[in-house]
């Protein structure tokens, strides 16, 4: 896991945790909510957190595919050339 992915995940978790606690405080002090309301609030927070995380992950994958490291590409071409030459000698 890259550092920026860890920071994003940690920040998202912290933000949604604070949002969940704030919602529970509001429901406990000012809004009369039945018990299923607390469960629905928790489920909604979890679903939103997972959705944001998955969307972020998919966008990161697309970005990495579009922006490849030139040094890594050169290394892969070199290795593929060696493999092709080695396979040609064995046959």
N, C-alpha and C positions, 0 to 999 in steps of 0.2 A: 504494500500500500504506500502510495506516494504521500509526502508530507501535506501537499495541498488537498488531497482527498481526505486525509485524516482530519485536517482542520475544518473542511466543509462538513464532514459527518459529525464532528464534535459540536460545531456551531449550530447545525441544524437540530441536533438532539437537545442542546441547551435551550435554543429558542422555543422549540415545541414543548419542552418541559415547563418552561416559564409560562407559556401560553396556556397549557393545561392547568397548572396551579392557579393562575389568574382566573380562569373560567370556573374552577371549583370554588374559589373564594367568592366570586360573584354569585354563583348558584347557591352557595351556602348562606350568604348574608342578605342578598337583596331579592333574588328571584326564587320563588318556591317551585322546585322541580321534583318530580317523582324520582324514585330510585333508578328507573330505566333511563332517565335523562342523563344521569351521571355516567352510566355505562355507555350510552350513545355518544356522549362527549368524548370519553376516552377512546372509543373505537374510531371516531372521526379523526381525532388527533393522530392516532396510529396510522390510519389509512393515508392521510395527507402527508405525513412524514415519509412513509414508504414510497408514495407516488413521486414526491419531490426527489427523493434519493435515486430512484430508478431512472427518472428523466435526466437527472444530472449525469448519471453513469452512462447513459446512452449518448448524450451529447459529448461527453469526454471521449468515448470510443470513436465517434465520428471525427472529432477534432484530431485525434492521434492518427487516424487513417489518412486524413488529408495532409497533415503536416508531419512528414517523416523526417528523421534526422539524416542529413546527407552522409555523415560519417558511417552511420549504421547501414545505409543502403550500399555504400561502397564496400563495406566489410561483407555484406551478404552476397553481393555480386562476385567478390573474390572467392568466397567459400563455395558458392555454386559452381564457379568455373573449375575449382579444384575437384569437386565431387563429380562433375561431368567428365573431366579428364580421367579421373580414377576409374569411373565406371566404364569408360570407353576402353581402357587398357585391360580390364578384367574380362571383357567379352571377346 
